[in-house]
Amino acid sequence: MAVEDKVTGSGGGFAPVSTWEGWQQYVDSAPATPEVDDSCWDREQRLDYHSRFVVVSTPAMEKVSTQLQRMLLINRRQHGTARRGLVVSGPPSTGKTTTLMELGRIFELADRRRHPGVQDRLPVAFVSVPPASTPKMLVSEFARFLGIPVLQRTNQAGITDSVCAALCELRTQLVLVDDIHLLDTRTRSGAETSDQIKHLGERIAATFVYAGVEVHESPLLTGPRGQQLAGRFKLLHNDPLPYGTTAQRQAWGEVVAGLENALRLRGHRAGTLARQAAYLHRRTAGVIGSLSHLLREAAVTAILDGTESITKSLLAEIELDIRAEQQLLAPPLPVPGPRTAKRTRAAR
């Protein structure tokens, strides 16, 4: 079985998931799974596999999935304007965008099974907030996703009408908006763009899910506009995985074991990485993006040098992202006791 890269368009060009074509290609591409038979793969196919690699479920992802299922049911027959939504917030590289994409894929595939053979449906829309966004720039991102041409002379209201009409006609039920932290409601353009998002949410019968970096500390939720958003959306934290309690160490170990089981290395001994769970947490500070990169680069290195195995010495040779390397040099934080952890949760 060959590993196919369906994330690129038919002509070989990159198609981002923030376009209809790219999103459909992402949904249609079978995710890499540890169960796949790689006995007939050559080296290039195994390199491609580790480039894509698998997406492992984390406690944060499972929580977002559960909350999303409930929110979809709550909004299913909601005909008023005050539909509820979710905001996924956390530090960089903790898997926020991956969570959005995977949940969107699962939802769309389920919708296809409920409506087999129906072509005029678009269950999920995925857009990213552009930097220094204005209301017209934001709604133009929706138009770009839908393939609606936007002329220079087309005004914001006209684009908005076209986008809302298309999403309603296509019966879109889930709208995923990434990089929401780029909206600064303290500026005029940011405040007006926030109003535009609210306007879209009132005109489109869909559940909106936002994701961004440290949204709970950003200007997005401050001021009158921020308070209005805060009154309709539930905030979910997607933080690095902790390693203090037995349950936390077990959850981290399951993530490491899941990634290790997905490796396709001819000489790797099963359980090697699981035994290095504490070391891997220290290297990555529990950040899923850093962990995935570390193991993928180690796997690629092991294939290229012919060792076909990941060892602790190999992991130590690999430099991670700047953020991970800086935190490794910082003094370790004290592990909170049960009372401290309870006070921290209560403060949230």
PyMOL commands that set and color helices and strands:
alter all, ss='L'
color gray80, all
select helices_A, chain A and resi 20-28+43-52+59-75+96-114+135-146+156-169+180-182+188-203+215-217+219-221+223-230+246-261+274-284+288-305+312-317+322-329+338-347
alter helices_A, ss='H'
color red, helices_A
select strands_A, chain A and resi 85-90+124-128+174-178+207-213+233-237
alter strands_A, ss='S'
color yellow, strands_A
deselect
rebuild
show_as cartoon
